[in-house]
Amino acid sequence: MSSKNSENNFSGWRLKLHEIIYEADTTKGRVFSFVLFITIIASIILVMLESVESFDTKYHNFLNISEWVITILFSIEYIARIISVKKPIKYIFSFYGIIDLLSTIPKYLSFFLVGSHSLVALRALRLMRIFRILKLARYIGESTNFARALKASRAKILVFISFVLILCIILGTVMYLVESDQDSGFNSIPRSVYWAIVTLTTVGYGDIAPITALGQLIASIIMIMGYGIIAIPTGIVSSEMTKVNRKEIPTNTQSCPTCLVENHKDNAEFCYKCGNILNE
């Protein structure tokens, strides 16, 4: 009987809380997502301003109080996410659950890290708050399509990267043979391969440069190849995104309160993974 009452209790206020926090199809859900989005942006701006020494010195108290307010808000959100799901462990050890925790705890850790020797570690831990920017991905609809396109094209991209690495090793070795007798910086094959990678990607630091006419000719060819090679990954991902957009993609944000899986079909009543009933 107690188990049944507990289930009924979950289907009440906890289910409504889950619908507000994890979904954005309702007015309350959209408002919650918007407020959280603005809060995340504000927290990131505070972290950036805090790193400016002159600004931090002048407005330290304001930045500190603002960060505490935001930290408390994120703590409330984290607790609410835990109690609004049937299996809290799934959320706690999920990707976003870990990110939410990492973006919240640094401010609390400042209570325990005291003394001059801990200040350096504390400064590094404060930077962990930048993890909050990763929380933005769940509120950007197109990020789902982009993730699917990357996943679908991972084999092609892996083959492409392998080809580029092999090409850089060959070109770096050739440049070492051509320029090794000159005082141009090509004093080893690894260093020459590094130059080939920098040149092929059109970065061009200029710390190493060929001197001989043959070396400069090879370098020119590599630079021209670089422009063509850079466009290939973009074409691969764009092609997959076109395929993804043609498929039937769910327009809802339905999230299962039991296993937290998303991307259910529109008007779905049951979770396609665990079979439990979804929110109405």
C-alpha positions in Angstrom: 0.0 0.0 0.0 2.8 2.4 0.9 4.5 1.7 -2.4 1.3 2.5 -4.3 0.9 5.7 -2.3 4.5 6.6 -3.1 3.8 6.1 -6.8 0.7 8.2 -6.7 2.7 10.9 -4.8 5.3 10.9 -7.6 2.6 11.2 -10.3 1.5 14.4 -8.5 3.7 17.3 -7.7 7.0 15.5 -8.6 5.6 14.7 -12.1 4.6 18.3 -12.6 8.0 19.5 -11.4 9.7 17.1 -13.8 7.6 18.5 -16.7 8.6 22.1 -15.8 12.4 21.3 -15.4 13.0 18.7 -18.1 10.6 19.8 -20.8 9.8 23.0 -22.7 6.5 22.3 -24.3 4.5 24.0 -21.6 4.4 27.7 -20.6 6.0 27.0 -17.3 8.6 24.9 -18.9 9.5 27.6 -21.4 9.7 30.2 -18.7 11.9 27.9 -16.6 14.2 27.2 -19.5 14.4 30.9 -20.4 15.2 32.0 -16.8 17.9 29.3 -16.5 19.4 30.3 -19.8 19.7 33.9 -18.7 21.2 32.8 -15.4 23.8 30.6 -17.0 24.8 33.5 -19.3 25.0 35.9 -16.3 27.2 33.4 -14.4 29.6 33.0 -17.3 29.9 36.8 -17.6 30.6 37.1 -13.9 33.4 34.5 -14.2 34.9 36.4 -17.1 34.7 39.8 -15.3 36.2 38.2 -12.1 39.3 37.3 -14.1 39.9 41.0 -14.9 42.0 42.1 -11.9 41.1 45.8 -12.0 37.4 45.1 -12.3 37.5 42.4 -9.5 39.3 44.8 -7.2 36.7 47.5 -7.7 33.6 45.3 -7.6 34.7 42.3 -5.6 31.8 42.4 -3.1 29.2 42.7 -5.9 30.8 39.8 -7.9 31.0 37.6 -4.8 27.4 38.2 -3.7 26.1 37.7 -7.3 28.0 34.5 -7.6 26.6 33.2 -4.3 23.1 34.1 -5.4 23.6 32.2 -8.7 25.3 29.3 -6.9 22.3 28.9 -4.6 19.9 29.0 -7.6 21.8 26.3 -9.3 21.9 24.3 -6.1 18.1 24.5 -5.9 17.8 23.5 -9.5 20.2 20.5 -9.0 18.2 19.3 -6.0 14.9 19.8 -7.9 16.2 17.7 -10.8 17.1 14.9 -8.4 13.8 14.7 -6.6 11.7 15.0 -9.9 12.9 11.7 -11.4 12.0 8.2 -10.3 15.7 7.0 -10.5 17.9 9.9 -9.1 21.1 7.9 -9.6 20.5 8.0 -13.4 20.5 11.7 -13.4 23.4 12.1 -10.9 25.7 10.0 -13.0 24.5 11.2 -16.3 26.6 13.6 -18.4 24.4 16.7 -17.6 24.2 15.6 -14.0 27.9 15.6 -13.6 28.2 18.9 -15.4 25.5 20.4 -13.1 27.4 19.3 -10.1 30.8 20.5 -11.4 29.3 23.9 -12.1 27.8 24.2 -8.6 30.4 22.9 -6.1 33.4 25.2 -6.6 31.9 28.1 -4.6 31.1 25.7 -1.7 34.7 24.3 -1.8 36.0 27.8 -1.0 34.8 27.2 2.6 37.3 24.3 3.0 40.3 25.6 1.0 41.7 28.3 3.3 45.2 29.5 3.9 47.9 30.9 1.5 48.8 27.5 0.1 45.2 26.8 -1.0 44.7 30.1 -2.9 46.2 28.8 -6.1 44.1 25.7 -6.0 41.0 27.7 -5.2 41.6 30.0 -8.2 41.7 27.0 -10.4 38.6 25.5 -8.9 36.7 28.7 -9.4 37.3 28.3 -13.1 35.3 25.1 -13.0 32.2 27.3 -13.0 32.8 27.8 -16.8 31.3 24.3 -17.1 27.9 26.0 -16.9 28.2 26.9 -20.5 27.9 23.2 -21.3 24.4 23.3 -19.8 23.3 25.6 -22.6 23.4 22.8 -25.2 20.2 21.3 -23.8 18.3 24.5 -24.6 19.5 24.8 -28.2 17.3 22.7 -30.4 19.6 22.5 -33.4 22.4 21.0 -31.2 20.5 17.7 -31.4 20.6 17.6 -35.2 24.3 18.6 -35.2 25.1 15.9 -32.7 23.3 13.3 -34.8 25.1 14.5 -37.9 28.5 14.2 -36.2 27.7 10.7 -35.0 26.6 9.6 -38.4 29.7 11.0 -40.1 32.2 9.9 -37.4 33.6 7.0 -39.6 34.2 9.3 -42.6 35.8 12.0 -40.4 38.0 9.4 -38.7 39.2 8.1 -42.1 39.8 11.7 -43.2 41.8 12.6 -40.1 43.9 9.4 -40.5 44.6 10.3 -44.2 45.7 13.9 -43.1 48.0 12.5 -40.4 49.6 10.1 -42.9 50.0 12.9 -45.4 51.6 15.1 -42.8 54.1 12.4 -41.8 55.1 11.9 -45.5 55.4 15.6 -46.2 57.3 16.2 -43.0 59.7 13.5 -43.8 60.2 14.8 -47.3 60.8 18.3 -46.0 63.3 16.9 -43.5 65.3 15.3 -46.4 65.2 18.6 -48.3 66.0 21.0 -45.5 68.0 19.1 -43.0 71.3 20.4 -44.3 70.1 24.0 -44.0 69.8 26.1 -40.9 66.0 26.4 -41.3 64.7 24.6 -38.2 64.0 21.2 -39.9 66.4 19.4 -37.5 64.3 16.3 -36.9 61.4 14.4 -38.5 58.9 15.1 -35.6 59.6 18.8 -35.9 59.2 18.6 -39.7 55.9 16.8 -39.2 54.8 19.6 -36.8 55.6 22.1 -39.6 53.6 20.1 -42.1 50.6 20.1 -39.8 50.8 23.9 -39.1 51.2 24.6 -42.9 48.5 22.2 -44.1 46.0 23.7 -41.7 46.9 27.2 -42.9 47.9 28.3 -39.4 51.4 29.3 -40.4 53.2 30.2 -37.1 56.4 31.1 -39.0 58.7 29.6 -36.4 60.0 27.2 -39.1 60.4 28.1 -42.7 62.1 26.4 -45.7 65.1 28.1 -47.3 65.8 26.1 -50.4 63.9 26.6 -53.6 62.7 23.0 -53.6 61.5 23.3 -50.0 59.6 26.5 -50.8 58.0 24.8 -53.8 56.8 21.9 -51.6 55.6 24.4 -49.0 53.6 26.3 -51.6 51.9 23.0 -52.8 51.1 22.1 -49.2 49.5 25.5 -48.5 47.3 25.2 -51.6 46.3 21.7 -50.6 45.4 23.0 -47.1 42.6 25.2 -48.5 41.0 22.1 -50.1 41.5 19.8 -47.2 39.9 22.2 -44.7 36.6 22.2 -46.6 36.2 18.4 -46.6 35.0 17.9 -43.0 32.5 20.7 -43.4 31.1 19.0 -46.5 30.9 15.7 -44.7 29.0 17.1 -41.7 26.8 19.3 -43.9 25.8 16.3 -46.0 24.8 14.3 -42.9 22.9 17.3 -41.5 20.9 17.5 -44.7 20.0 13.8 -44.3 19.0 14.3 -40.7 16.8 17.3 -41.5 15.0 15.2 -44.1 14.1 12.6 -41.5 11.1 12.9 -39.2 12.5 14.6 -36.1 10.3 14.9 -33.0 9.2 18.5 -32.3 8.5 17.9 -28.6 10.9 18.0 -25.6 9.3 15.0 -23.9 11.6 13.4 -21.3 11.0 10.1 -19.5 10.8 10.7 -15.7 12.2 7.2 -15.2 15.2 6.8 -17.5 15.5 10.5 -18.6 15.7 9.4 -22.3 14.5 12.1 -24.8 13.6 12.3 -28.5 10.3 10.5 -28.2 7.9 10.6 -31.1 5.2 13.3 -31.1 2.1 12.2 -29.1 4.0 9.2 -27.6 2.4 7.9 -24.4 5.1 5.5 -23.4 8.9 5.6 -23.3 10.5 3.8 -26.2 13.4 2.6 -24.0 12.0 1.6 -20.6 8.3 1.4 -21.5 7.1 3.6 -18.6 4.3 6.1 -19.1 5.3 9.6 -20.1 3.9 12.9 -18.8 0.5 13.8 -20.1 
